[in-house]
Amino acid sequence: MRKIFISLIFVIAFANFANAYELFNPVHEALIMRVEWRRAANPEEREEILKRIIENSPETEEAEAAYWDLAELYLGGFPEERRADAENVLKEFLDNYPNSEWALNFRLKLLDLYDAKNPERIALKKEILNDKSLPAVLRASFN
């Protein structure tokens, strides 16, 4: 009887631990915030939610996606385009996730934001051309 009681306590404790883990799981938290983001009514609210995803769940794919969505929000979600903010977000992503499978897309988006005379543009273009994942069609368009 005592073994059954101890086993029952262990099962209950483990179930509570599993529930607590689920509540504090960064991926789960980011997904919940993503639902909030979709329901947000104004760009300021959407911006705040995306920043929370990045801050609270930095090691998740949701954080990487939040960087992209935040840059897109700055470029088209506000009454006036916020190019400098978008540029900063794209650079921050590349600093934090240089080997991400999204990195090429972020570099290409950043290249589009730079004007032709920006000295950073030349270095970024070389970096993009050295990226092995750059499709041949895009590589040919750079020449």
Backbone as a chain_set.jsonl record, in Angstrom:
{"seq": "MRKIFISLIFVIAFANFANAYELFNPVHEALIMRVEWRRAANPEEREEILKRIIENSPETEEAEAAYWDLAELYLGGFPEERRADAENVLKEFLDNYPNSEWALNFRLKLLDLYDAKNPERIALKKEILNDKSLPAVLRASFN", "coords": {"N": [[0.822, -1.185, 0.0], [1.949, 1.186, 0.777], [3.901, 1.542, -1.206], [2.303, 1.956, -3.443], [1.071, 4.358, -2.731], [3.302, 6.088, -2.611], [4.116, 5.88, -5.278], [1.884, 7.02, -6.507], [2.056, 9.659, -5.538], [4.439, 10.398, -6.782], [3.647, 10.289, -9.496], [1.684, 12.307, -9.549], [3.249, 14.51, -8.828], [5.051, 14.563, -10.983], [3.268, 15.057, -13.09], [2.391, 17.613, -12.391], [4.815, 18.964, -12.636], [5.251, 18.661, -15.385], [3.09, 20.141, -16.379], [3.787, 22.668, -15.394], [6.18, 23.072, -16.766], [5.192, 23.231, -19.361], [3.771, 25.595, -19.176], [5.823, 27.459, -18.907], [7.452, 27.075, -21.047], [9.486, 28.338, -23.554], [8.9, 28.218, -26.329], [6.195, 27.611, -26.384], [5.207, 29.855, -25.065], [5.957, 31.839, -26.919], [4.376, 31.121, -29.104], [1.826, 31.592, -28.097], [1.997, 34.363, -27.789], [2.232, 34.997, -30.463], [-0.337, 34.498, -31.408], [-1.66, 36.542, -30.031], [-0.427, 38.678, -31.35], [-1.471, 38.463, -33.93], [-4.075, 39.205, -33.432], [-3.857, 41.797, -32.608], [-4.746, 45.223, -32.761], [-3.528, 47.623, -33.597], [-0.491, 49.096, -35.021], [1.455, 49.79, -33.077], [0.876, 48.172, -30.898], [1.268, 45.672, -32.078], [3.994, 45.854, -32.637], [5.063, 45.927, -30.03], [4.381, 43.373, -29.074], [5.839, 41.696, -30.814], [8.438, 42.46, -30.108], [8.452, 41.491, -27.491], [8.303, 38.733, -27.966], [10.819, 38.3, -29.156], [12.492, 39.066, -27.055], [11.709, 37.398, -24.888], [11.823, 34.787, -25.863], [14.314, 34.051, -27.202], [15.778, 31.916, -28.314], [14.215, 30.544, -30.074], [12.488, 29.499, -33.084], [10.352, 31.092, -33.493], [11.167, 33.568, -32.522], [13.033, 34.29, -34.461], [11.317, 34.526, -36.659], [9.794, 36.612, -35.696], [11.57, 38.763, -35.803], [11.681, 39.17, -38.584], [8.993, 39.809, -39.121], [8.797, 42.127, -37.613], [10.565, 43.869, -38.944], [9.194, 44.034, -41.392], [6.843, 45.205, -40.461], [7.787, 47.736, -39.702], [8.376, 48.698, -42.212], [5.964, 48.788, -43.578], [3.714, 48.821, -41.942], [3.137, 50.987, -40.367], [1.836, 54.373, -40.364], [3.797, 56.044, -41.522], [6.714, 55.033, -43.178], [9.315, 53.343, -41.459], [12.246, 53.185, -42.004], [14.875, 53.27, -40.889], [14.507, 51.983, -38.43], [13.73, 49.465, -39.349], [16.061, 48.701, -40.676], [17.831, 48.555, -38.489], [16.682, 46.416, -37.059], [17.004, 44.304, -38.869], [19.814, 44.171, -38.993], [20.357, 43.561, -36.312], [19.211, 41.026, -36.138], [20.957, 39.609, -37.872], [23.315, 39.863, -36.435], [22.675, 38.366, -34.163], [21.872, 35.874, -35.143], [23.727, 34.709, -37.15], [24.127, 32.4, -38.675], [21.687, 31.441, -39.355], [19.04, 29.855, -41.202], [17.494, 31.752, -42.321], [19.127, 33.902, -42.761], [20.19, 34.726, -45.293], [17.919, 35.797, -46.551], [17.455, 37.966, -44.855], [19.775, 39.446, -45.303], [19.434, 40.105, -48.011], [17.117, 41.667, -47.863], [18.089, 43.773, -46.316], [20.026, 44.754, -48.05], [18.361, 45.826, -50.017], [17.365, 47.976, -48.59], [19.515, 49.687, -48.229], [20.897, 52.614, -49.669], [22.372, 53.328, -52.903], [24.857, 54.579, -52.537], [25.763, 53.94, -50.045], [28.393, 52.845, -48.076], [28.36, 50.428, -46.678], [26.781, 48.84, -48.195], [28.252, 47.777, -50.342], [30.011, 45.964, -49.083], [28.119, 44.242, -47.971], [26.906, 43.245, -50.269], [29.038, 41.748, -51.368], [29.248, 39.835, -49.355], [26.79, 38.535, -49.64], [27.069, 37.485, -52.222], [29.058, 35.632, -51.728], [27.732, 33.748, -50.32], [26.851, 30.457, -50.201], [24.288, 29.465, -50.393], [22.874, 31.108, -52.02], [20.677, 31.311, -54.661], [21.306, 30.429, -58.091], [19.997, 31.959, -60.018], [19.482, 34.383, -58.683], [22.099, 35.075, -58.117], [23.104, 35.58, -60.691], [21.666, 37.861, -61.264], [22.982, 39.834, -59.895], [25.144, 40.621, -61.331]], "CA": [[0.0, 0.0, 0.0], [2.837, 2.342, 0.87], [4.516, 1.707, -2.519], [1.282, 2.538, -4.324], [0.911, 5.747, -2.306], [4.503, 6.811, -3.054], [4.039, 5.937, -6.733], [0.84, 7.985, -6.836], [2.621, 10.986, -5.27], [5.407, 10.646, -7.846], [2.901, 10.562, -10.733], [1.067, 13.633, -9.408], [4.332, 15.506, -8.858], [5.55, 14.644, -12.357], [2.23, 15.708, -13.896], [2.443, 19.05, -12.079], [6.046, 19.477, -13.24], [5.031, 18.732, -16.833], [2.206, 21.287, -16.61], [4.564, 23.885, -15.141], [7.106, 23.221, -17.888], [4.412, 23.678, -20.514], [3.425, 27.004, -18.975], [7.004, 28.307, -19.009], [8.194, 26.689, -22.23], [9.617, 29.524, -24.402], [8.217, 28.042, -27.611], [4.767, 27.718, -26.093], [4.959, 31.27, -24.768], [6.062, 32.589, -28.175], [3.205, 30.809, -29.926], [0.697, 32.322, -27.509], [2.17, 35.776, -28.151], [1.981, 35.11, -31.899], [-1.793, 34.621, -31.537], [-1.951, 37.913, -29.607], [0.055, 39.563, -32.413], [-2.433, 38.422, -35.033], [-5.298, 39.872, -32.996], [-3.576, 43.19, -32.235], [-5.476, 46.151, -33.619], [-2.741, 48.735, -34.13], [0.923, 48.744, -35.215], [2.224, 49.934, -31.832], [0.62, 46.955, -30.119], [1.935, 44.577, -32.785], [5.428, 46.05, -32.418], [5.374, 45.541, -28.652], [4.279, 41.914, -28.961], [6.984, 41.113, -31.515], [9.618, 42.698, -29.271], [8.371, 40.566, -26.356], [8.666, 37.399, -28.456], [12.266, 38.305, -29.336], [13.139, 39.168, -25.746], [11.374, 36.292, -23.988], [12.05, 33.473, -26.47], [15.333, 34.307, -28.229], [16.34, 30.699, -28.909], [13.165, 29.834, -30.804], [12.217, 29.905, -34.465], [9.37, 32.177, -33.412], [11.909, 34.819, -32.371], [13.581, 34.609, -35.777], [10.191, 35.003, -37.465], [9.377, 37.905, -35.144], [12.466, 39.773, -36.369], [11.233, 39.438, -39.954], [7.707, 40.505, -39.051], [9.035, 43.46, -37.076], [11.114, 44.665, -40.046], [8.087, 44.271, -42.319], [5.942, 46.156, -39.812], [8.403, 49.059, -39.82], [8.375, 49.129, -43.611], [4.64, 48.95, -44.177], [2.601, 48.726, -41.005], [2.902, 52.275, -39.717], [1.444, 55.394, -41.342], [5.003, 56.429, -42.24], [7.734, 53.992, -43.173], [10.397, 53.525, -40.486], [13.359, 52.464, -42.625], [16.01, 53.141, -39.964], [14.157, 50.936, -37.465], [13.773, 48.19, -40.072], [17.478, 48.408, -40.89], [18.396, 48.134, -37.199], [16.15, 45.089, -36.738], [17.655, 43.344, -39.763], [21.204, 44.041, -38.533], [20.339, 42.861, -35.016], [18.989, 39.611, -36.441], [22.185, 39.039, -38.438], [24.283, 39.768, -35.334], [22.266, 37.314, -33.229], [21.657, 34.585, -35.822], [24.469, 34.8, -38.418], [24.078, 31.14, -39.422], [20.293, 31.026, -39.51], [18.622, 29.601, -42.585], [16.845, 32.991, -42.761], [20.13, 34.969, -42.856], [20.284, 35.244, -46.659], [16.753, 36.663, -46.773], [17.664, 39.204, -44.105], [20.808, 40.212, -46.007], [18.834, 40.641, -49.235], [16.205, 42.748, -47.46], [18.948, 44.868, -45.882], [20.616, 45.304, -49.27], [17.32, 46.656, -50.628], [17.176, 49.203, -47.81], [20.671, 50.576, -48.385], [20.957, 53.339, -50.94], [23.51, 52.916, -53.733], [26.108, 55.198, -52.097], [26.088, 53.483, -48.7], [29.575, 51.96, -48.14], [28.023, 49.103, -46.136], [26.102, 48.105, -49.263], [29.257, 47.041, -51.123], [30.448, 44.825, -48.265], [26.992, 43.318, -47.849], [26.742, 42.593, -51.569], [30.083, 40.724, -51.444], [28.868, 38.774, -48.412], [25.686, 37.798, -50.262], [27.608, 36.725, -53.358], [29.858, 34.523, -51.195], [26.826, 32.809, -49.656], [26.644, 29.275, -51.041], [22.863, 29.167, -50.537], [22.274, 32.05, -52.969], [20.315, 30.622, -55.907], [22.036, 30.879, -59.28], [19.217, 33.011, -60.673], [19.76, 35.631, -57.966], [23.528, 35.38, -58.289], [23.245, 36.163, -62.019], [21.067, 39.202, -61.279], [23.895, 40.772, -59.257], [26.204, 41.013, -62.278]], "C": [[0.871, 1.257, 0.0], [3.508, 2.614, -0.48], [3.539, 2.344, -3.505], [1.114, 4.02, -4.007], [2.098, 6.591, -2.793], [4.504, 6.943, -4.575], [3.018, 6.968, -7.192], [1.339, 9.416, -6.619], [3.609, 11.359, -6.371], [4.696, 11.012, -9.15], [2.275, 11.955, -10.676], [2.129, 14.727, -9.493], [4.861, 15.672, -10.278], [4.539, 15.349, -13.256], [2.231, 17.218, -13.647], [3.693, 19.688, -12.673], [5.863, 19.641, -14.745], [4.131, 19.918, -17.178], [2.962, 22.595, -16.412], [5.541, 24.126, -16.279], [6.373, 23.772, -19.103], [4.055, 25.155, -20.394], [4.626, 27.923, -19.208], [7.902, 27.949, -20.195], [8.277, 27.894, -23.167], [8.907, 29.408, -25.755], [6.714, 28.221, -27.418], [4.394, 29.181, -25.836], [4.985, 32.105, -26.052], [4.853, 32.337, -29.073], [1.956, 31.517, -29.407], [0.792, 33.804, -27.873], [1.912, 35.988, -29.644], [0.475, 35.243, -32.167], [-2.221, 36.025, -31.122], [-1.585, 38.896, -30.715], [-0.944, 39.616, -33.568], [-3.72, 39.168, -34.684], [-5.109, 41.36, -32.7], [-4.171, 44.147, -33.268], [-4.598, 47.226, -34.246], [-1.261, 48.366, -34.209], [1.763, 48.858, -33.951], [2.082, 48.689, -30.964], [1.323, 45.753, -30.76], [3.446, 44.648, -32.578], [5.831, 45.563, -31.027], [5.344, 44.024, -28.472], [5.464, 41.239, -29.635], [8.269, 41.299, -30.718], [9.629, 41.769, -28.064], [8.743, 39.148, -26.774], [10.183, 37.291, -28.574], [12.979, 38.275, -27.993], [12.925, 37.916, -24.896], [11.706, 34.905, -24.54], [13.141, 33.531, -27.534], [15.872, 33.064, -28.932], [15.321, 29.913, -29.728], [13.071, 30.323, -32.242], [11.213, 31.05, -34.489], [10.054, 33.528, -33.247], [12.49, 35.238, -33.715], [12.477, 35.152, -36.685], [9.726, 36.379, -36.992], [10.272, 39.028, -35.646], [11.999, 40.167, -37.776], [9.934, 40.254, -39.931], [7.86, 41.932, -38.532], [9.617, 44.372, -38.162], [10.019, 45.003, -41.057], [7.089, 45.291, -41.75], [6.488, 47.577, -39.935], [8.342, 49.583, -41.256], [6.983, 49.365, -44.183], [3.467, 48.977, -43.228], [2.259, 50.02, -40.286], [2.488, 53.295, -40.774], [2.632, 55.917, -42.165], [6.04, 55.322, -42.081], [8.855, 54.342, -42.195], [11.604, 52.704, -40.931], [14.526, 52.255, -41.667], [15.739, 52.056, -38.928], [14.22, 49.558, -38.123], [15.222, 47.759, -40.287], [18.13, 47.902, -39.605], [17.941, 46.734, -36.813], [16.827, 44.02, -37.596], [19.104, 43.108, -39.346], [21.279, 43.274, -37.215], [20.121, 41.369, -35.224], [20.287, 38.964, -36.923], [23.292, 38.94, -37.393], [23.974, 38.585, -34.427], [22.167, 35.928, -33.86], [22.417, 34.55, -37.153], [24.383, 33.539, -39.282], [22.663, 30.613, -39.612], [19.987, 30.743, -40.978], [17.891, 30.813, -43.167], [17.872, 34.081, -43.103], [20.226, 35.557, -44.264], [19.115, 36.181, -46.956], [16.914, 38.002, -46.063], [18.722, 40.076, -44.796], [20.247, 40.849, -47.279], [17.893, 41.801, -48.918], [17.014, 43.976, -47.05], [19.605, 45.548, -47.088], [19.62, 46.219, -49.984], [17.142, 47.985, -49.902], [18.316, 50.2, -47.983], [20.571, 51.335, -49.701], [22.29, 53.012, -51.623], [24.846, 53.457, -53.229], [26.549, 54.755, -50.698], [27.287, 52.523, -48.773], [29.311, 50.563, -47.58], [27.391, 48.214, -47.207], [27.087, 47.237, -50.053], [29.721, 45.799, -50.368], [29.343, 43.784, -48.142], [26.776, 42.563, -49.153], [27.778, 41.485, -51.752], [29.751, 39.538, -50.546], [27.764, 37.904, -49.008], [26.205, 36.925, -51.403], [28.462, 35.542, -52.911], [29.005, 33.458, -50.502], [26.497, 31.665, -50.611], [25.16, 28.97, -51.276], [22.152, 30.116, -51.497], [21.946, 31.318, -54.27], [21.02, 31.253, -57.109], [21.308, 32.009, -59.993], [19.467, 34.355, -60.008], [21.217, 36.047, -58.14], [23.745, 36.072, -59.638], [22.676, 37.587, -62.065], [21.967, 40.251, -60.636], [24.974, 41.272, -60.205], [25.752, 42.058, -63.261]], "O": [[0.578, 2.244, -0.674], [3.673, 3.771, -0.866], [3.933, 3.185, -4.313], [1.025, 4.845, -4.917], [1.908, 7.684, -3.325], [4.853, 7.998, -5.106], [3.256, 7.702, -8.15], [1.067, 10.293, -7.44], [3.62, 12.496, -6.84], [5.107, 11.951, -9.833], [2.333, 12.7, -11.654], [1.927, 15.747, -10.152], [5.095, 16.794, -10.728], [4.926, 16.159, -14.1], [2.088, 18.007, -14.581], [3.645, 20.818, -13.16], [6.276, 20.651, -15.314], [4.379, 20.621, -18.157], [2.787, 23.532, -17.19], [5.715, 25.265, -16.714], [6.868, 24.666, -19.789], [4.039, 25.88, -21.388], [4.453, 29.054, -19.662], [9.005, 28.482, -20.316], [7.237, 28.431, -23.549], [8.374, 30.395, -26.263], [6.053, 28.904, -28.201], [3.383, 29.67, -26.339], [4.136, 32.975, -26.247], [4.366, 33.258, -29.729], [1.129, 31.985, -30.19], [-0.21, 34.427, -28.224], [1.425, 37.046, -30.043], [0.06, 36.004, -33.041], [-3.057, 36.636, -31.788], [-2.332, 39.834, -30.991], [-1.223, 40.684, -34.111], [-4.38, 39.706, -35.573], [-6.085, 42.097, -32.559], [-4.106, 43.911, -34.474], [-4.906, 47.698, -35.34], [-0.82, 47.43, -33.542], [2.703, 48.084, -33.774], [3.052, 48.217, -30.371], [1.901, 44.921, -30.061], [4.099, 43.625, -32.368], [6.833, 44.864, -30.877], [6.198, 43.462, -27.786], [6.036, 40.301, -29.079], [9.098, 40.391, -30.659], [10.691, 41.305, -27.651], [9.419, 38.437, -26.03], [10.77, 36.3, -28.14], [13.954, 37.545, -27.816], [13.858, 37.431, -24.256], [11.854, 33.953, -23.774], [12.913, 33.099, -28.664], [16.378, 33.166, -30.05], [15.544, 28.743, -30.04], [13.518, 31.422, -32.571], [11.225, 31.877, -35.401], [9.572, 34.531, -33.774], [12.444, 36.416, -34.07], [12.687, 36.132, -37.4], [9.314, 37.211, -37.8], [9.791, 40.134, -35.891], [11.932, 41.35, -38.11], [9.803, 41.257, -40.632], [7.141, 42.835, -38.958], [9.203, 45.525, -38.286], [9.933, 46.14, -41.523], [6.562, 46.131, -42.48], [5.743, 48.51, -40.234], [8.264, 50.793, -41.473], [6.841, 50.075, -45.179], [2.328, 49.14, -43.665], [1.201, 50.129, -39.664], [2.763, 53.1, -41.959], [2.492, 56.197, -43.356], [6.216, 54.757, -41.002], [9.288, 55.492, -42.116], [11.941, 51.682, -40.333], [15.11, 51.171, -41.637], [16.64, 51.291, -38.584], [14.705, 48.599, -37.523], [15.563, 46.591, -40.101], [18.891, 46.935, -39.63], [18.734, 45.947, -36.295], [17.181, 42.953, -37.096], [19.571, 41.969, -39.345], [22.162, 42.437, -37.027], [20.761, 40.544, -34.573], [20.67, 37.898, -36.442], [24.12, 38.032, -37.456], [24.879, 37.885, -33.973], [22.358, 34.92, -33.179], [21.79, 34.375, -38.198], [24.55, 33.615, -40.5], [22.474, 29.457, -39.99], [20.6, 31.319, -41.877], [17.691, 30.889, -44.379], [17.5, 35.098, -43.689], [20.332, 36.775, -44.41], [19.305, 37.242, -47.55], [16.554, 39.047, -46.605], [18.579, 41.297, -44.863], [20.554, 42.001, -47.586], [17.879, 42.804, -49.631], [16.655, 45.099, -47.403], [19.721, 46.773, -47.131], [20.002, 47.27, -50.499], [16.809, 48.997, -50.518], [18.11, 51.41, -47.896], [20.203, 50.764, -50.727], [23.211, 52.488, -50.997], [25.88, 52.837, -53.477], [27.609, 55.166, -50.228], [27.213, 51.5, -49.454], [29.98, 49.608, -47.977], [27.462, 46.987, -47.13], [26.78, 46.093, -50.388], [29.813, 44.714, -50.941], [29.605, 42.583, -48.203], [26.493, 41.365, -49.137], [27.446, 40.402, -52.236], [29.947, 38.384, -50.926], [27.802, 36.679, -48.892], [25.82, 35.762, -51.529], [28.577, 34.554, -53.636], [29.506, 32.393, -50.142], [25.939, 31.878, -51.687], [24.812, 28.295, -52.244], [20.961, 29.952, -51.761], [22.84, 30.765, -54.91], [21.292, 32.454, -57.13], [21.946, 32.921, -60.517], [19.646, 35.361, -60.694], [21.522, 37.23, -58.29], [24.492, 37.047, -59.716], [23.161, 38.423, -62.828], [21.735, 41.446, -60.815], [25.651, 42.255, -59.903], [26.532, 42.482, -64.113]]}, "num_chains": 1, "name": "protein.A"}
